[in-house]
Amino acid sequence: MQYNTDPSAIPDIISCLVLGVVMHEASNPNHINYRYWQLVQERAKIVQSIGPPRGSSSPIGRLPTEILAEIFLYCIPEDANWTPAPDLAPMQLTAVCRRWREIAVNMPNLWRRLRLEMGHGDWQQRAFCYDSYLKRSRGRQLSLTLECDNNKWTELRSLLQPYVDQISLLHVGLSSGTSSFPLVAADFGALEELVIYTGGIDPVPAVMHSIMHSITHLPPNMRNLRLLGMWLDFRRLTSLNSPSWAGLTNLEIKVAGIVSLPCLLRLCPNLSSLTMIGSFMPATETLGKLAHTKLQSLRFSGDLLMKTISSGLLGLFDYLTLPNLCIVEVRNIGRWAHGEFKALITRSQCPLESLIFGGGVTTTPQQLAEYVTLFPSLKLVIDPTRSSVFQ
């Protein structure tokens, strides 16, 4: 295979890549990567101790494959999946020279994260590109983002079928034009995290029904479930009674209806973190007291679209004991249910470390002083700027 890249430009390319890593590390002094500096020192020793290989006058040509492979990994962003592009790593790395291509193609860790766009255009061409990309992962765990702007679900399932047992993280974005959702979480045997999100528009009833069906049974390794931007019927949610939900450790949901926190926590006995948005109203019934020993972080917010948020959190904390609760953050619920919450933390004897009141929460100085008395080392935050809902 021939390449059009000027060999004299290769040192400039690698210098830019290394400079990017240096700038990243310099901007994060508290997160210095000492392994990187070891590699830099090793590279310097190599350049000083050996001459250029036959036919190569560039110092880059002297670097061992192991060093180049480490540098290649630094070219890959860590905060999101990405769409393949010729001017971005890892595709860019395969176009520099034959040696770089061989190294990059044979590094499965470069090809484990991918964003698939299901919009308009030549799907066959994109599907071929996606499949070629995924094949290079060679059985490694995959992190995929699916941006669904239409309903090409049949084609998508066909593309993903060979890789369903590799996908550990799956993010699915639904647009307003999406009229169906045939993906079933249980089909992805290795799935650990599932995120389904919308552009702020509630899906049509048929899509919501499909989503509820999809999450009824979760894969055995599922730990993180986030359903963002869509209202779930609390009665339907808590009637799932699916044993597969017992494995969840993190849950983020938006619920409508009368919320009974004990009822929800019974569904997820291993939950350590819960983020919930809802229209909280007094509970009319309970299934009895519950001691949930795993929950450490509880964040909840009222709905900003509600005309009134003055009802507070009446009954939300009743019948509940949380002995390991460490972090609580609340927004947009109006009057703070101080008496109910104080009773909760008193009977729980929990190690509360952080209590955060965002915008739309009404408290009094006396109430705040009581928390500091109960927990002298408590991090108490009053921040009205935290007024948006979590999702």
MIKELO-283620 format. One record per residue (C-alpha): residue in three letters; x negated, y negated, z. Coordinates in Angstrom, 1 decimal, m for minus. Example, Ala and Ser with C-alpha at 12.3 -4.5 7.8 and 13.67 -1.06 7.14 Angstrom:
BEGIN
<node 'ALA', <m12.3, 4.5, 7.8>>
<node 'SER', <m13.7, 1.1, 7.1>>
//
This chain:
BEGIN
<node 'MET', <0.0, 0.0, 0.0>>
<node 'GLN', <m1.3, m3.4, m1.0>>
<node 'TYR', <m1.0, m6.6, 1.1>>
<node 'ASN', <m1.2, m10.2, 0.0>>
<node 'THR', <m2.7, m11.4, 3.3>>
<node 'ASP', <m6.0, m13.2, 3.0>>
<node 'PRO', <m8.5, m11.3, 5.1>>
<node 'SER', <m10.2, m14.5, 6.1>>
<node 'ALA', <m6.9, m15.6, 7.8>>
<node 'ILE', <m6.7, m12.5, 10.1>>
<node 'PRO', <m8.9, m14.1, 12.8>>
<node 'ASP', <m6.6, m17.1, 12.8>>
<node 'ILE', <m3.5, m14.9, 13.2>>
<node 'ILE', <m4.9, m13.0, 16.1>>
<node 'SER', <m6.2, m16.2, 17.7>>
<node 'CYS', <m2.6, m17.6, 17.6>>
<node 'LEU', <m1.3, m14.4, 19.1>>
<node 'VAL', <m3.9, m14.5, 21.9>>
<node 'LEU', <m3.3, m18.2, 22.5>>
<node 'GLY', <0.4, m17.6, 22.9>>
<node 'VAL', <m0.3, m15.1, 25.7>>
<node 'VAL', <m2.8, m17.5, 27.3>>
<node 'MET', <m0.3, m20.3, 27.3>>
<node 'HIS', <2.4, m18.0, 28.7>>
<node 'GLU', <0.2, m16.9, 31.5>>
<node 'ALA', <m1.0, m20.5, 32.2>>
<node 'SER', <2.6, m21.7, 32.5>>
<node 'ASN', <3.3, m18.9, 35.1>>
<node 'PRO', <0.5, m19.2, 37.6>>
<node 'ASN', <2.3, m17.1, 40.1>>
<node 'HIS', <2.6, m14.2, 37.6>>
<node 'ILE', <m1.0, m13.9, 36.3>>
<node 'ASN', <m1.5, m10.7, 34.4>>
<node 'TYR', <m4.9, m9.5, 35.5>>
<node 'ARG', <m4.8, m6.6, 33.1>>
<node 'TYR', <m4.8, m9.1, 30.2>>
<node 'TRP', <m7.9, m10.9, 31.5>>
<node 'GLN', <m9.6, m7.5, 31.9>>
<node 'LEU', <m8.8, m6.9, 28.2>>
<node 'VAL', <m10.2, m10.3, 27.2>>
<node 'GLN', <m13.4, m9.6, 29.1>>
<node 'GLU', <m13.7, m6.1, 27.5>>
<node 'ARG', <m13.2, m7.6, 24.1>>
<node 'ALA', <m16.0, m10.2, 24.7>>
<node 'LYS', <m18.4, m7.4, 25.7>>
<node 'ILE', <m17.5, m5.4, 22.6>>
<node 'VAL', <m18.0, m8.4, 20.3>>
<node 'GLN', <m21.4, m9.1, 21.9>>
<node 'SER', <m22.7, m5.5, 22.0>>
<node 'ILE', <m21.9, m4.1, 18.6>>
<node 'GLY', <m22.1, m5.3, 15.1>>
<node 'PRO', <m19.3, m5.5, 12.6>>
<node 'PRO', <m18.1, m2.2, 11.0>>
<node 'ARG', <m19.2, m1.5, 7.5>>
<node 'GLY', <m17.3, m3.7, 5.0>>
<node 'SER', <m16.1, m6.1, 7.7>>
<node 'SER', <m17.6, m9.4, 8.8>>
<node 'SER', <m14.7, m10.3, 11.1>>
<node 'PRO', <m15.0, m9.9, 14.9>>
<node 'ILE', <m11.3, m8.7, 14.9>>
<node 'GLY', <m12.4, m5.7, 12.9>>
<node 'ARG', <m14.6, m4.6, 15.8>>
<node 'LEU', <m11.8, m4.3, 18.3>>
<node 'PRO', <m10.9, m0.7, 19.2>>
<node 'THR', <m7.4, 0.5, 18.5>>
<node 'GLU', <m6.6, 0.5, 22.2>>
<node 'ILE', <m7.3, m3.2, 22.6>>
<node 'LEU', <m5.3, m4.1, 19.5>>
<node 'ALA', <m2.4, m2.0, 20.8>>
<node 'GLU', <m2.4, m3.9, 24.1>>
<node 'ILE', <m2.4, m7.2, 22.2>>
<node 'PHE', <0.5, m6.1, 20.0>>
<node 'LEU', <2.6, m5.4, 23.1>>
<node 'TYR', <2.1, m9.1, 24.2>>
<node 'CYS', <3.6, m10.2, 20.9>>
<node 'ILE', <6.9, m8.7, 21.8>>
<node 'PRO', <9.3, m11.0, 23.8>>
<node 'GLU', <10.6, m9.4, 27.0>>
<node 'ASP', <13.8, m11.3, 27.7>>
<node 'ALA', <16.1, m10.2, 24.8>>
<node 'ASN', <16.6, m7.8, 22.0>>
<node 'TRP', <15.8, m9.2, 18.5>>
<node 'THR', <16.8, m8.9, 14.9>>
<node 'PRO', <14.1, m7.6, 12.6>>
<node 'ALA', <12.5, m10.5, 10.7>>
<node 'PRO', <9.3, m10.4, 8.5>>
<node 'ASP', <7.8, m13.5, 10.3>>
<node 'LEU', <8.3, m12.0, 13.8>>
<node 'ALA', <6.7, m9.2, 15.7>>
<node 'PRO', <6.7, m6.3, 15.3>>
<node 'MET', <7.5, m6.6, 11.6>>
<node 'GLN', <4.9, m9.3, 11.2>>
<node 'LEU', <2.2, m7.1, 12.6>>
<node 'THR', <2.7, m4.5, 9.8>>
<node 'ALA', <2.0, m7.1, 7.1>>
<node 'VAL', <m1.5, m8.3, 8.2>>
<node 'CYS', <m3.5, m5.4, 6.9>>
<node 'ARG', <m3.5, m1.6, 6.5>>
<node 'ARG', <m5.1, m0.9, 9.8>>
<node 'TRP', <m2.7, m3.1, 11.7>>
<node 'ARG', <0.3, m1.5, 10.0>>
<node 'GLU', <m0.9, 2.0, 10.9>>
<node 'ILE', <m1.4, 1.0, 14.6>>
<node 'ALA', <2.0, m0.8, 14.8>>
<node 'VAL', <4.0, 1.9, 13.1>>
<node 'ASN', <2.5, 4.5, 15.4>>
<node 'MET', <3.4, 2.5, 18.6>>
<node 'PRO', <7.0, 3.6, 19.6>>
<node 'ASN', <7.2, 1.1, 22.4>>
<node 'LEU', <7.2, m1.7, 19.8>>
<node 'TRP', <10.4, m0.4, 18.3>>
<node 'ARG', <12.6, 0.2, 21.3>>
<node 'ARG', <14.7, m3.0, 21.3>>
<node 'LEU', <16.9, m4.1, 18.5>>
<node 'ARG', <19.8, m6.5, 17.8>>
<node 'LEU', <22.2, m5.1, 15.1>>
<node 'GLU', <24.4, m7.7, 13.4>>
<node 'MET', <27.7, m6.4, 12.0>>
<node 'GLY', <28.7, m9.6, 10.2>>
<node 'HIS', <29.3, m10.2, 6.5>>
<node 'GLY', <26.7, m9.4, 3.9>>
<node 'ASP', <25.0, m6.3, 2.5>>
<node 'TRP', <25.5, m3.8, 5.3>>
<node 'GLN', <23.8, m1.0, 3.4>>
<node 'GLN', <20.6, m2.9, 3.2>>
<node 'ARG', <20.7, m3.9, 6.8>>
<node 'ALA', <21.6, m0.4, 7.9>>
<node 'PHE', <18.6, 1.0, 6.0>>
<node 'CYS', <16.4, m1.5, 7.8>>
<node 'TYR', <17.9, m0.8, 11.2>>
<node 'ASP', <17.5, 3.0, 10.7>>
<node 'SER', <13.9, 2.6, 9.6>>
<node 'TYR', <13.2, 0.5, 12.7>>
<node 'LEU', <14.9, 3.0, 15.1>>
<node 'LYS', <13.1, 6.0, 13.6>>
<node 'ARG', <9.8, 4.4, 14.7>>
<node 'SER', <10.9, 4.6, 18.3>>
<node 'ARG', <10.3, 8.4, 18.1>>
<node 'GLY', <12.7, 9.4, 20.9>>
<node 'ARG', <11.9, 6.6, 23.4>>
<node 'GLN', <14.7, 5.0, 25.3>>
<node 'LEU', <16.4, 2.2, 23.4>>
<node 'SER', <17.9, m1.1, 24.3>>
<node 'LEU', <20.4, m2.2, 21.7>>
<node 'THR', <22.6, m5.3, 21.2>>
<node 'LEU', <25.5, m5.0, 18.8>>
<node 'GLU', <27.0, m8.2, 17.5>>
<node 'CYS', <30.4, m7.3, 16.0>>
<node 'ASP', <31.8, m9.9, 13.7>>
<node 'ASN', <34.0, m7.5, 11.9>>
<node 'ASN', <35.3, m3.9, 12.2>>
<node 'LYS', <32.6, m1.8, 10.5>>
<node 'TRP', <32.8, 0.7, 13.4>>
<node 'THR', <32.7, 3.8, 11.2>>
<node 'GLU', <29.4, 2.7, 9.6>>
<node 'LEU', <28.0, 1.7, 13.0>>
<node 'ARG', <28.8, 5.1, 14.6>>
<node 'SER', <27.2, 6.8, 11.6>>
<node 'LEU', <24.0, 4.8, 12.0>>
<node 'LEU', <23.8, 5.3, 15.8>>
<node 'GLN', <24.7, 9.0, 15.9>>
<node 'PRO', <21.1, 10.3, 15.7>>
<node 'TYR', <20.1, 8.0, 18.6>>
<node 'VAL', <23.0, 8.2, 21.0>>
<node 'ASP', <20.8, 10.2, 23.5>>
<node 'GLN', <18.1, 7.6, 23.4>>
<node 'ILE', <20.2, 4.5, 24.2>>
<node 'SER', <19.8, 3.5, 27.8>>
<node 'LEU', <20.9, m0.2, 27.5>>
<node 'LEU', <23.8, m1.2, 25.3>>
<node 'HIS', <25.2, m4.7, 24.9>>
<node 'VAL', <28.3, m5.2, 22.7>>
<node 'GLY', <29.4, m8.7, 21.7>>
<node 'LEU', <33.0, m9.0, 20.4>>
<node 'SER', <34.2, m11.8, 18.2>>
<node 'SER', <37.7, m13.2, 17.8>>
<node 'GLY', <38.1, m11.2, 14.6>>
<node 'THR', <37.5, m7.9, 16.3>>
<node 'SER', <40.7, m5.8, 16.2>>
<node 'SER', <39.4, m2.5, 17.6>>
<node 'PHE', <36.8, m1.0, 19.9>>
<node 'PRO', <36.3, 2.7, 19.2>>
<node 'LEU', <33.0, 3.1, 21.1>>
<node 'VAL', <33.3, 5.4, 24.1>>
<node 'ALA', <30.8, 5.0, 26.9>>
<node 'ALA', <30.7, 8.7, 27.7>>
<node 'ASP', <29.4, 9.5, 24.2>>
<node 'PHE', <26.0, 7.8, 25.1>>
<node 'GLY', <24.6, 10.4, 27.4>>
<node 'ALA', <21.5, 8.5, 28.5>>
<node 'LEU', <23.3, 5.1, 29.0>>
<node 'GLU', <22.3, 3.3, 32.2>>
<node 'GLU', <23.7, m0.2, 31.5>>
<node 'LEU', <26.7, m1.3, 29.5>>
<node 'VAL', <27.6, m4.9, 28.9>>
<node 'ILE', <30.7, m5.9, 26.8>>
<node 'TYR', <31.1, m9.6, 26.3>>
<node 'THR', <33.3, m12.0, 24.2>>
<node 'GLY', <32.9, m15.5, 23.0>>
<node 'GLY', <35.3, m16.8, 25.7>>
<node 'ILE', <38.4, m15.5, 23.9>>
<node 'ASP', <40.4, m12.7, 25.4>>
<node 'PRO', <40.5, m9.7, 23.2>>
<node 'VAL', <43.8, m8.6, 21.6>>
<node 'PRO', <45.7, m6.0, 23.7>>
<node 'ALA', <44.6, m3.2, 21.4>>
<node 'VAL', <41.0, m4.0, 22.0>>
<node 'MET', <41.5, m4.3, 25.8>>
<node 'HIS', <43.3, m0.9, 25.8>>
<node 'SER', <40.3, 0.6, 23.9>>
<node 'ILE', <37.8, m0.9, 26.3>>
<node 'MET', <39.7, 0.4, 29.3>>
<node 'HIS', <39.8, 3.8, 27.7>>
<node 'SER', <36.0, 3.6, 27.0>>
<node 'ILE', <35.1, 2.9, 30.6>>
<node 'THR', <37.4, 5.4, 32.2>>
<node 'HIS', <34.6, 8.0, 32.1>>
<node 'LEU', <31.0, 6.8, 32.3>>
<node 'PRO', <27.9, 8.7, 31.6>>
<node 'PRO', <26.2, 10.3, 34.6>>
<node 'ASN', <23.3, 7.9, 34.7>>
<node 'MET', <25.3, 4.7, 34.4>>
<node 'ARG', <24.3, 2.2, 37.0>>
<node 'ASN', <25.2, m1.2, 35.6>>
<node 'LEU', <28.6, m2.2, 34.2>>
<node 'ARG', <29.3, m5.8, 33.1>>
<node 'LEU', <32.6, m6.8, 31.4>>
<node 'LEU', <32.2, m10.5, 30.7>>
<node 'GLY', <34.8, m12.9, 29.4>>
<node 'MET', <37.8, m10.6, 29.5>>
<node 'TRP', <40.6, m10.2, 32.1>>
<node 'LEU', <41.1, m6.8, 33.5>>
<node 'ASP', <44.4, m5.7, 35.1>>
<node 'PHE', <43.4, m5.0, 38.7>>
<node 'ARG', <46.1, m2.3, 39.1>>
<node 'ARG', <44.9, m0.4, 36.0>>
<node 'LEU', <41.3, m0.9, 37.1>>
<node 'THR', <41.7, 0.6, 40.5>>
<node 'SER', <44.0, 3.4, 39.2>>
<node 'LEU', <41.2, 4.8, 37.1>>
<node 'ASN', <40.1, 7.1, 40.0>>
<node 'SER', <37.2, 8.2, 37.9>>
<node 'PRO', <34.3, 10.0, 39.8>>
<node 'SER', <31.9, 8.6, 37.2>>
<node 'TRP', <32.3, 5.2, 38.7>>
<node 'ALA', <30.8, 6.4, 42.0>>
<node 'GLY', <27.3, 6.1, 40.4>>
<node 'LEU', <27.6, 2.4, 39.7>>
<node 'THR', <25.2, 0.1, 41.7>>
<node 'ASN', <26.0, m3.2, 39.9>>
<node 'LEU', <29.4, m4.4, 38.7>>
<node 'GLU', <30.5, m7.7, 37.1>>
<node 'ILE', <34.2, m8.1, 36.2>>
<node 'LYS', <37.0, m10.6, 35.8>>
<node 'VAL', <40.2, m9.4, 37.3>>
<node 'ALA', <43.8, m10.5, 37.3>>
<node 'GLY', <46.4, m9.7, 39.9>>
<node 'ILE', <46.4, m9.1, 43.6>>
<node 'VAL', <42.8, m8.2, 44.5>>
<node 'SER', <42.2, m5.7, 47.3>>
<node 'LEU', <38.4, m5.6, 47.9>>
<node 'PRO', <38.5, m2.3, 49.9>>
<node 'CYS', <40.4, m0.7, 47.0>>
<node 'LEU', <37.8, m1.7, 44.5>>
<node 'LEU', <34.9, m0.7, 46.7>>
<node 'ARG', <36.4, 2.7, 47.2>>
<node 'LEU', <36.1, 3.2, 43.5>>
<node 'CYS', <32.3, 2.4, 43.7>>
<node 'PRO', <30.9, 3.8, 47.0>>
<node 'ASN', <27.3, 3.2, 45.9>>
<node 'LEU', <27.7, m0.4, 44.7>>
<node 'SER', <24.9, m2.7, 45.9>>
<node 'SER', <25.9, m5.8, 43.9>>
<node 'LEU', <29.4, m7.1, 43.0>>
<node 'THR', <30.2, m10.2, 41.0>>
<node 'MET', <33.9, m10.8, 40.6>>
<node 'ILE', <36.0, m13.6, 39.1>>
<node 'GLY', <39.7, m13.6, 39.8>>
<node 'SER', <42.9, m15.4, 40.9>>
<node 'PHE', <42.8, m14.3, 44.6>>
<node 'MET', <46.1, m13.9, 46.4>>
<node 'PRO', <47.1, m12.3, 49.7>>
<node 'ALA', <47.1, m8.6, 49.5>>
<node 'THR', <50.5, m7.0, 50.1>>
<node 'GLU', <49.2, m3.5, 50.9>>
<node 'THR', <46.1, m1.7, 51.9>>
<node 'LEU', <44.8, 1.8, 51.9>>
<node 'GLY', <43.3, 1.5, 55.4>>
<node 'LYS', <39.9, 0.3, 56.7>>
<node 'LEU', <36.7, 0.9, 54.8>>
<node 'ALA', <33.1, 0.8, 55.8>>
<node 'HIS', <31.0, 0.3, 52.7>>
<node 'THR', <27.4, 0.8, 53.6>>
<node 'LYS', <25.7, 0.1, 50.3>>
<node 'LEU', <26.9, m3.4, 49.3>>
<node 'GLN', <24.2, m6.0, 49.7>>
<node 'SER', <25.2, m8.8, 47.3>>
<node 'LEU', <28.7, m10.2, 46.9>>
<node 'ARG', <29.4, m13.1, 44.5>>
<node 'PHE', <32.9, m14.3, 43.6>>
<node 'SER', <34.6, m17.2, 41.9>>
<node 'GLY', <38.1, m18.4, 41.4>>
<node 'ASP', <39.4, m19.1, 37.9>>
<node 'LEU', <38.7, m22.6, 36.7>>
<node 'LEU', <41.7, m22.6, 34.5>>
<node 'MET', <44.1, m22.2, 37.4>>
<node 'LYS', <46.0, m25.4, 38.1>>
<node 'THR', <45.5, m24.9, 41.8>>
<node 'ILE', <42.8, m23.0, 43.8>>
<node 'SER', <44.1, m23.9, 47.2>>
<node 'SER', <45.1, m20.4, 48.2>>
<node 'GLY', <41.6, m19.5, 49.2>>
<node 'LEU', <40.7, m15.9, 49.9>>
<node 'LEU', <43.6, m14.8, 52.2>>
<node 'GLY', <43.3, m11.1, 53.0>>
<node 'LEU', <40.3, m10.4, 50.8>>
<node 'PHE', <38.0, m9.5, 53.7>>
<node 'ASP', <40.6, m7.7, 55.8>>
<node 'TYR', <40.1, m4.0, 56.6>>
<node 'LEU', <36.5, m4.1, 55.5>>
<node 'THR', <33.1, m3.6, 57.1>>
<node 'LEU', <29.9, m4.3, 55.2>>
<node 'PRO', <26.9, m3.5, 57.5>>
<node 'ASN', <24.2, m4.2, 54.9>>
<node 'LEU', <25.6, m7.4, 53.4>>
<node 'CYS', <22.7, m9.8, 52.7>>
<node 'ILE', <23.8, m12.3, 50.1>>
<node 'VAL', <27.2, m14.1, 49.6>>
<node 'GLU', <27.9, m16.7, 47.0>>
<node 'VAL', <31.3, m18.2, 46.4>>
<node 'ARG', <32.7, m20.8, 43.9>>
<node 'ASN', <36.1, m22.3, 42.9>>
<node 'ILE', <38.3, m20.8, 45.6>>
<node 'GLY', <39.5, m23.9, 47.3>>
<node 'ARG', <39.8, m23.7, 51.1>>
<node 'TRP', <37.2, m21.3, 52.5>>
<node 'ALA', <38.5, m18.4, 54.5>>
<node 'HIS', <36.2, m19.1, 57.4>>
<node 'GLY', <38.1, m17.1, 60.0>>
<node 'GLU', <38.4, m14.0, 57.9>>
<node 'PHE', <34.8, m14.1, 56.8>>
<node 'LYS', <33.4, m14.8, 60.3>>
<node 'ALA', <35.4, m11.8, 61.5>>
<node 'LEU', <33.9, m9.7, 58.7>>
<node 'ILE', <30.3, m10.5, 59.4>>
<node 'THR', <30.8, m10.2, 63.2>>
<node 'ARG', <32.3, m6.7, 63.1>>
<node 'SER', <29.8, m5.7, 60.3>>
<node 'GLN', <26.7, m6.8, 62.3>>
<node 'CYS', <25.2, m7.3, 58.9>>
<node 'PRO', <21.7, m8.9, 58.2>>
<node 'LEU', <23.1, m11.9, 56.3>>
<node 'GLU', <20.2, m13.8, 54.7>>
<node 'SER', <21.8, m16.2, 52.2>>
<node 'LEU', <25.2, m17.9, 52.1>>
<node 'ILE', <25.8, m20.2, 49.1>>
<node 'PHE', <28.8, m22.4, 48.6>>
<node 'GLY', <29.2, m23.8, 45.1>>
<node 'GLY', <31.6, m26.3, 43.6>>
<node 'GLY', <35.3, m26.0, 44.3>>
<node 'VAL', <34.9, m24.7, 47.9>>
<node 'THR', <36.1, m26.6, 50.9>>
<node 'THR', <34.2, m26.1, 54.2>>
<node 'THR', <33.6, m28.2, 57.3>>
<node 'PRO', <30.4, m29.1, 59.2>>
<node 'GLN', <31.6, m27.1, 62.2>>
<node 'GLN', <32.1, m24.0, 60.1>>
<node 'LEU', <28.6, m24.3, 58.6>>
<node 'ALA', <27.1, m24.8, 62.1>>
<node 'GLU', <28.7, m21.6, 63.3>>
<node 'TYR', <27.0, m19.6, 60.6>>
<node 'VAL', <23.6, m21.0, 61.5>>
<node 'THR', <24.2, m20.1, 65.1>>
<node 'LEU', <25.1, m16.5, 64.2>>
<node 'PHE', <22.1, m16.2, 61.9>>
<node 'PRO', <19.3, m18.6, 62.8>>
<node 'SER', <17.2, m17.7, 59.8>>
<node 'LEU', <20.1, m18.0, 57.4>>
<node 'LYS', <19.5, m19.7, 54.0>>
<node 'LEU', <22.6, m21.9, 53.8>>
<node 'VAL', <23.1, m23.6, 50.5>>
<node 'ILE', <25.8, m26.2, 49.6>>
<node 'ASP', <25.5, m27.0, 45.9>>
<node 'PRO', <28.5, m28.6, 44.2>>
<node 'THR', <26.7, m28.3, 40.8>>
<node 'ARG', <27.2, m24.6, 40.9>>
<node 'SER', <30.8, m25.0, 39.7>>
<node 'SER', <31.0, m22.8, 36.6>>
<node 'VAL', <32.2, m19.3, 36.8>>
<node 'PHE', <29.4, m16.7, 36.8>>
<node 'GLN', <30.3, m15.3, 33.4>>
//
